[in-house]
Amino acid sequence: MAILWEVPGQQLTGREVADVLGDYAYTTVATVLDRLYKKGAVTREKDGRAYRFSATDGPAARAATLMHEVLGATREPDAALARFVSTASLSEVEALRRALDRLDPGIRRGG
C-alpha cells in the first residue's frame, strides 16, 4: 500500500510494484494486490495482459477502516476504546480531542 500511496492518482502494474519492493517475487506481490483488490483497498484496470492498480484511499482512511474492523470484531468495543485512550500519548489524546471538537454536536451526543 505504501508504494501505491506514494504515487496518488497514478496506477502501477504488479510488476512495477514488485520492482520497487525488490525482495519479493512477482507472484507474491500479484497475490497481495489481488487480495487488496478483493478487500476494496485498491482498484484495478486491465491493461493488455496486466492489471494497473491504485489505492482507493490514503493511509489515514485505511487506518480508520482497520480500526472499525477491529472494534467491530470485539465483544467490548467500549472497553477497547477506553484501553486505547488510557495508553495513548499526549499528542494522540490531543488529536482525538481536536477530531471530536470538529464533529457535529448531534453526533457527539450519539443523536
Secondary structure as UniProt FT lines:
FT   HELIX           2..5
FT   TURN            8..9
FT   STRAND          12..13
FT   HELIX           14..21
FT   HELIX           26..38
FT   TURN            39..40
FT   STRAND          42..47
FT   TURN            48..49
FT   STRAND          50..55
FT   HELIX           59..73
FT   HELIX           77..87
FT   HELIX           90..102
FT   HELIX           105..108
FT   TURN            109..110
//
